[in-house]
């Protein structure tokens, strides 16, 4: 899989979307697009999402990739897109589908890849019908849609490899409970239908300025003996699904791994979950965004280090391909960008304004690493 970022500037949203799509036009076999834009309320968000929907479908026609629109402000552009496409040497089949026979999402574009020894399902844009509903209602609707697509295409819940969970006002209180905790309870109930022999998915739970709740996911069904899947732990951090009640304070654990790897003889991929300045299960006490970022990147560097991958049984080397950096405060952007450009000069990075699930955390980073 190849991941690219494109960014455009301008005042007219329709022209911004067209500009981004023009950048994407040179690629064949695009399987997912994630748009990131700035909105000022939910009405504005819905109008912009409709414009993205209209243009993407018209641009790609019957080869429409999975796509979503996330209300997170890009910090160095007016509109940004993350593009997922296939390696030039991919030899399998790419199937572009619309959920015509699906009851909950009959107009949903999604993609199935049939590779040598595996199948992959790529879905984006699952959400509740009302952005103002309680979190658990929106989450139940989105996960019901997820289940419907999985079952229709012959995938199991335990096949979910990577999940993105975007939540408006993620740290706000709803019925005296944090909205993110409501989401974690619903996710835990949904995941309880499966046995997770090879670990939970990699995941990010991150805030949005608007937009209610939005889910994107990838599921993988390994069919050949040459492919393996495993969770990648990090001895610097307690697994999120093993947090104690000192951190949870009565809530349910977030069901995700620090990373999830899929690999065969020739290589593979590591999906790196949203990572922050947490050691053990406790947040950094530093209020410096640079110090938190340094700790976060140390966590990621160790996570994909040869030493740590070997502990997981992966006899390969990991190399970062792309990163998303989420910042709680826009004023921190110059410091963070300077740090990343100084220490990761050639690495493509997308900078986004987004609230983080712990009040004390200022930055969160996720990414993709390739195995070779």
Secondary structure, 3 states (H helix, E strand, C coil): CEEEEEEECCCCHHHHHHHHHHHHCCCCCEEEEEEEECCCCHHHHHHHHHHHHHHHHHHHHHHCCEEEEECCEECCCCEEEEEEECCCCCCCEEEEEECCCCCCCCCCEEEEEEECCEEEEEEEEEECCCCCCCHHHHHHHHHHHHHHHHHHCCCCHHHEEEEEEEEECCCCEECCEEHHHHHHHHHHHHHCCCCCCCCCCEEEEEEECCCCEEEEEEEEEECCCCCEEEEECCCCECCHHHCCHHHHCCCCCCCCECEEEEECCCCEEEEEEEECCEEECEECCCCCHHHHHHHHHHHHHHHCCHHHHHHCCCCCCEEEEEEEEEECCHHHHHHHHHHHHHHCCCCEEEEEECCCCCCCCCEEEEEEEEEC
